[in-house]
Amino acid sequence: MFVDIAKIKIKAGDGGAGAVAFHREKFVASGGPDGGDGGRGGNVVFQVDENLSTLADFRYKRKYTAQNGEPGKGKRCSGKNAEDLVIRVPRGTLVKEASTGRLLADLSDKEPHIIARGGRGGWGNTHFATPTRQTPRFAKPGTPGEEMEVTLELKLLADVGLVGFPNVGKSTLISVVSEAKPNIANYHFTTLTPVLGVVTGKDKTSFVMADIPGLVEGAWEGVGLGHQFLRHVERCRLLVHIVDVSGSEGRDPKEDFETINRELVKFNPDLAARPMVVAGNKCDLATDEQIEDFRAYVEEKGYRFFPIMAAIRYEVDPLLDCITEMLSKLPPVAVFEPEPEPIKPAEEFGHADVTIRNADGVFIVEGDWLPHLIQSVNFDDYESIQYFQRVLINTGVIDALREAGCGEGDTVSMYDLEFDFIE
């Protein structure tokens, strides 16, 4: 089954908690704190698997959770970092945030992409020892791993896309120029899924050709099958528009040509500017007048025209030579850049709930929303720090600290962040 869109939930591992422990050894009095740090939670990583061509596996498993980091131990032993959870997808898969549609990664290369980061391990009590606090009996918990719902959308990576009405000969053409074996029959919608084939030219250069299921009028709105697969045309560097010049099914070739072009434009206006060549198929069923009339119509619009008979490979080589020549001058297959996460205005946080506890003079602040805020702040940037301070003020955290007894110079701890309170 060909599946090119899926929605799943992913959860990175939580960081392990830091340990509260004290050094105990014979003849060593007051050995002091020696609790180790917690381990990092596992990341959720997406990686391309060349053996996959569909997202069908995600129809049956929809939740993926990475392992948590191990807690710290005594003798300053840190907990073990959790292994990353690697999710394998076909080449050309886009990973988007389900709630906003923001593009997180384009899996078009072999590099692994971290989509959800594991939580940091908490500090053990060794970090909190000071000359005045020599036996800290507290440690930091690990931060929670990122959790989100993502949409996986497969857009095939092909250099050339074959478009046209059903039953005009697209599958026949790709079957005679490559090793692809699509279903071929004399009825509409024989091709139910996109088919990829590698075409090798005379000079041993090769390119990937995609047979897109037949389009009909209204495909961009969901009519027929085309609306499911138009997304696969978006990456193609070149389009080959195949038209039945004989009008063997009672349609006008010129109207067919214009109808498909309109569907491409309505789906994505950028497709209107995509380079295109036109192949007039089934020339054996057409008269010379029909072929020349359609040639004049297409060339007047600035397209190159090639009359072919795909079933017997008649005049197909000139078409392939033209495609090879044009591809050598075109940029590579489009790769989409991830979209940065928008900074949420401080006013949108509202009054956020936090819990504050005093542990030997350290005010520990905890709240479900705080790890996400901390991870979004660049503490090397002055404006980002100002944003962080503004959020704490607007959400009432600063007021809550004052109510808890926090004063000038006291230490405030928020997960893996620690700072002095300044009035």
C-alpha positions in Angstrom: 0.0 0.0 0.0 1.4 3.4 -1.0 1.0 5.9 1.9 2.5 9.4 1.5 1.1 11.2 4.5 0.9 10.2 8.2 0.5 11.8 11.6 2.4 10.4 14.7 3.3 11.5 18.2 6.9 11.6 19.3 8.3 12.0 22.8 12.0 12.4 23.6 13.4 10.9 26.8 13.4 12.8 30.1 16.7 13.6 31.7 17.7 11.5 34.7 17.5 13.1 38.2 20.6 14.2 40.0 21.6 12.1 43.0 21.7 13.2 46.7 24.5 11.2 48.2 27.4 11.7 50.7 30.9 10.3 50.7 31.2 7.6 53.3 34.6 5.9 53.9 36.3 4.5 56.9 38.5 7.0 58.7 37.1 9.8 56.5 34.9 12.0 58.5 32.4 14.4 56.8 33.3 13.2 53.4 30.9 15.7 51.8 28.4 15.5 49.0 29.2 13.2 46.0 25.9 12.7 44.2 26.3 12.3 40.4 24.4 14.0 37.6 21.6 12.4 35.8 21.9 11.2 32.2 20.5 12.9 29.1 17.3 11.6 27.7 17.3 10.1 24.3 16.6 12.3 21.2 14.0 11.4 18.6 16.0 11.3 15.3 14.6 10.9 11.8 16.9 9.4 9.1 16.5 8.4 5.5 16.3 4.7 4.6 16.8 4.0 0.9 14.9 0.7 1.2 11.6 2.5 2.1 9.3 4.1 -0.5 6.2 4.7 1.5 5.0 5.8 4.9 2.7 2.7 5.3 4.5 1.6 8.5 3.2 4.6 10.3 -0.4 3.5 9.8 0.1 0.9 12.5 2.4 2.5 15.0 1.6 6.1 15.8 3.5 6.8 19.1 7.2 6.8 19.4 9.0 7.4 22.8 12.7 7.6 23.4 14.2 6.2 26.6 14.8 8.3 29.7 18.3 9.1 31.0 19.4 7.1 34.1 19.5 8.9 37.4 22.8 9.9 39.0 24.5 7.7 41.6 26.7 8.0 44.6 30.5 8.4 44.3 29.9 11.2 41.7 28.8 8.6 39.2 26.7 10.2 36.4 23.7 8.3 35.1 24.0 6.8 31.6 22.8 8.8 28.7 19.8 7.2 26.9 20.2 6.0 23.3 18.5 8.0 20.6 15.4 6.7 19.0 15.9 6.6 15.3 12.8 6.7 13.1 13.5 5.6 9.5 11.6 7.2 6.6 11.8 7.3 2.8 13.9 9.9 1.1 12.0 13.1 0.4 9.9 13.0 3.6 9.0 16.3 5.2 8.5 16.5 8.9 6.0 19.2 10.0 4.7 20.3 13.3 1.1 19.1 13.2 -0.5 22.0 15.2 1.1 24.8 13.1 2.3 23.2 9.9 5.8 24.5 10.5 8.5 22.6 8.6 10.9 21.0 11.0 13.1 19.0 8.5 13.3 17.9 4.9 14.7 14.3 4.8 16.4 14.6 1.4 19.9 13.6 2.5 21.5 10.9 4.5 22.1 13.1 7.5 20.2 12.3 10.7 17.8 15.1 11.8 17.0 15.6 15.5 13.3 16.6 15.8 12.7 16.2 19.5 15.6 16.7 21.9 15.9 14.7 25.1 15.9 16.4 28.5 19.1 17.3 30.2 20.2 15.4 33.2 19.7 17.0 36.6 22.7 18.1 38.7 23.7 16.0 41.7 24.2 17.6 45.1 27.9 18.0 44.6 27.1 21.1 42.5 25.4 22.9 45.4 28.1 22.7 48.0 29.4 26.1 49.1 31.5 27.3 52.1 28.3 28.1 54.0 26.3 25.1 52.6 28.6 22.1 53.0 25.9 19.3 53.1 23.3 20.1 50.5 20.5 17.6 50.8 18.9 18.4 47.4 19.6 17.8 43.7 18.0 18.9 40.5 15.5 16.8 38.6 16.1 16.2 34.9 14.3 18.3 32.4 11.5 16.6 30.4 12.1 15.7 26.8 10.3 17.5 24.0 7.0 16.1 23.0 4.9 16.9 19.9 2.7 15.6 17.2 4.2 15.7 13.8 2.9 15.2 10.2 5.0 13.2 7.8 4.6 14.1 4.2 6.4 12.3 1.4 7.3 14.3 -1.7 9.2 12.1 -4.1 12.6 13.2 -5.3 12.5 13.0 -9.0 14.1 15.1 -11.8 11.3 14.7 -14.3 7.6 14.4 -13.6 5.1 12.9 -16.2 1.7 14.7 -16.1 -1.4 14.4 -18.2 -4.9 13.0 -18.3 -5.5 9.3 -17.5 -4.8 6.8 -20.2 -2.6 9.0 -22.3 0.5 6.8 -22.1 2.5 8.0 -19.1 3.0 4.5 -17.7 3.9 3.1 -21.1 6.6 5.7 -21.6 8.3 5.2 -18.2 8.1 1.4 -18.8 10.0 1.6 -22.1 12.7 4.1 -21.0 13.5 2.6 -17.5 13.3 -0.6 -15.6 10.0 0.5 -13.8 7.1 -1.9 -14.2 3.9 0.0 -13.7 0.5 -1.4 -14.4 -0.6 -0.7 -17.9 -4.1 -1.2 -19.2 -6.6 0.5 -21.5 -8.7 2.2 -18.8 -8.5 5.2 -16.6 -6.6 5.3 -13.3 -4.6 2.2 -14.0 -1.8 3.9 -12.1 -3.0 4.3 -8.5 0.4 5.4 -7.0 3.4 7.3 -8.3 6.0 5.2 -10.0 9.7 6.0 -10.1 12.1 4.9 -12.8 15.8 5.6 -13.5 16.5 6.6 -17.1 20.0 6.3 -18.6 20.9 8.5 -21.5 23.3 7.9 -24.4 26.2 9.6 -22.6 25.6 7.3 -19.5 24.1 10.2 -17.6 20.9 9.3 -15.7 17.9 10.9 -14.1 14.9 9.9 -12.1 11.5 10.0 -13.8 8.2 9.9 -11.9 4.9 8.7 -13.4 2.2 10.7 -11.5 -1.3 9.2 -11.5 -3.6 10.8 -14.1 -5.0 14.2 -13.4 -8.5 15.4 -14.2 -10.3 18.7 -14.0 -10.7 19.7 -10.4 -7.8 17.5 -9.2 -6.5 20.3 -7.0 -9.8 20.3 -5.1 -9.9 16.5 -4.7 -11.5 15.3 -7.8 -10.1 11.9 -9.1 -6.8 10.7 -7.7 -4.6 13.5 -8.7 -5.1 15.6 -5.5 -3.4 12.9 -3.5 -0.2 13.0 -5.6 0.1 16.5 -7.0 2.5 17.2 -4.1 5.0 14.8 -5.8 5.2 17.2 -8.8 6.5 20.1 -6.6 10.1 18.8 -6.4 10.4 17.9 -10.1 12.9 20.0 -12.0 11.2 19.4 -15.3 7.7 18.4 -16.3 6.9 16.3 -19.4 3.3 16.9 -20.4 1.9 13.9 -22.3 -1.1 14.5 -24.5 -3.2 12.1 -26.6 -2.9 14.1 -29.9 -5.4 11.7 -31.6 -8.2 12.6 -29.3 -9.0 8.9 -29.3 -11.3 9.2 -26.2 -13.3 12.0 -27.7 -11.5 14.9 -26.0 -9.8 17.9 -27.6 -6.0 17.7 -27.2 -5.7 21.5 -26.8 -8.4 21.6 -24.1 -6.6 18.6 -22.3 -3.4 20.6 -22.4 -4.9 23.7 -20.9 -7.0 21.9 -18.3 -3.9 20.1 -16.8 -1.9 23.3 -16.8 -4.7 25.1 -14.9 -4.8 22.3 -12.3 -1.0 22.6 -11.8 -1.3 26.4 -11.3 -4.2 26.1 -8.9 -2.4 23.6 -6.8 0.9 25.6 -6.6 1.4 28.8 -8.7 5.2 28.0 -8.8 4.4 25.1 -11.1 3.3 27.5 -13.8 7.0 28.6 -14.1 8.4 25.1 -14.1 10.2 24.1 -17.3 8.0 21.9 -19.4 8.2 19.9 -22.7 5.2 18.4 -24.5 5.0 14.9 -25.8 2.2 14.1 -28.2 1.5 10.4 -27.8 -0.6 7.9 -29.9 0.5 9.5 -33.1 -0.3 6.3 -35.0 -4.0 7.1 -34.3 -3.7 10.7 -35.4 -3.6 12.3 -38.8 -0.7 14.4 -39.9 -3.0 17.5 -39.8 -3.9 16.8 -36.2 -0.3 16.4 -35.2 0.9 19.6 -37.0 -2.1 21.6 -35.7 -1.3 20.7 -32.2 2.5 21.2 -32.7 1.8 24.8 -33.9 -0.5 25.4 -30.9 2.1 24.2 -28.4 5.1 25.9 -30.0 3.3 29.2 -30.2 3.1 29.0 -26.4 6.9 28.5 -26.2 7.0 24.8 -25.5 9.1 22.2 -27.3 7.0 19.5 -28.9 7.8 15.8 -29.6 5.4 13.5 -31.4 5.9 9.9 -30.1 4.4 6.4 -30.0 5.5 5.3 -26.6 4.3 1.7 -27.0 6.8 1.0 -29.8 9.4 3.6 -28.6 9.0 5.6 -31.8 10.8 9.0 -31.6 11.3 8.6 -27.9 15.1 9.1 -28.0 14.9 12.7 -29.2 12.6 13.4 -26.3 15.1 11.9 -23.8 18.0 13.8 -25.4 16.0 17.1 -24.9 15.3 16.2 -21.3 19.0 15.4 -20.6 20.1 18.7 -22.2 17.6 20.7 -20.2 18.3 19.0 -16.9 22.0 19.8 -17.3 21.2 23.5 -17.2 18.6 23.4 -14.3 19.3 23.6 -10.6 19.2 20.5 -8.5 16.0 19.0 -7.0 14.5 21.5 -4.5 15.2 21.0 -0.8 13.0 22.9 1.6 14.6 24.8 4.4 13.3 24.2 8.0 11.3 27.1 9.4 12.6 28.7 12.7 10.4 28.5 15.7 8.6 31.8 16.3 9.4 33.5 19.6 6.2 33.6 21.6 5.4 37.1 23.0 5.7 37.3 26.7 2.2 38.5 27.0 0.8 35.2 25.6 2.1 33.1 28.5 -0.5 34.6 30.9 -0.3 33.8 34.5 1.6 30.5 34.7 1.5 28.1 37.7 4.8 27.3 39.3 5.9 25.6 42.5 8.7 27.1 44.6 10.5 25.3 47.5 13.3 26.5 49.6 16.1 23.9 49.9 18.9 25.1 52.2 18.6 28.6 50.9 18.2 27.7 47.2 14.8 28.6 45.8 13.9 25.8 43.3 11.3 26.8 40.8 9.4 24.1 38.9 6.6 24.3 36.3 5.6 22.2 33.3 6.1 25.2 30.9 9.5 26.3 32.2 11.8 23.8 30.4 10.3 24.8 27.0 10.9 28.5 27.9 14.5 27.9 29.0 15.3 25.9 25.9 14.0 28.7 23.7 16.3 31.3 25.2 19.8 32.1 24.1 21.6 33.2 27.3 24.5 34.5 25.3 22.3 37.2 23.7 21.3 40.2 25.7 17.9 40.7 24.0 17.0 37.0 24.6 17.8 37.4 28.3 15.6 40.5 28.4 12.8 38.4 26.9 13.3 35.7 29.5 13.2 38.3 32.3 10.0 39.8 30.8 8.3 36.4 30.8 9.1 35.8 34.4 7.7 39.2 35.4 4.6 38.9 33.3 3.7 35.4 34.4 4.1 36.3 38.1 7.1 34.1 38.8 9.1 37.0 40.3 6.2 37.9 42.6 5.9 34.3 43.6 9.6 34.2 44.5 9.2 37.3 46.7 6.2 35.7 48.4 8.3 32.6 49.1 10.9 34.8 50.9 13.5 35.1 48.1 15.5 38.3 48.5 18.5 40.1 47.0 21.4 37.8 46.3 19.5 34.5 47.0 20.1 31.6 44.6 17.3 30.7 42.2 17.3 27.3 40.4 15.2 26.4 37.4 16.0 23.0 36.1 19.5 23.3 34.5 19.5 27.1 35.0 20.8 28.8 38.2 21.1 32.6 38.9 21.1 35.1 41.7 17.9 37.0 42.5 18.3 40.8 42.0 15.6 43.2 43.2 
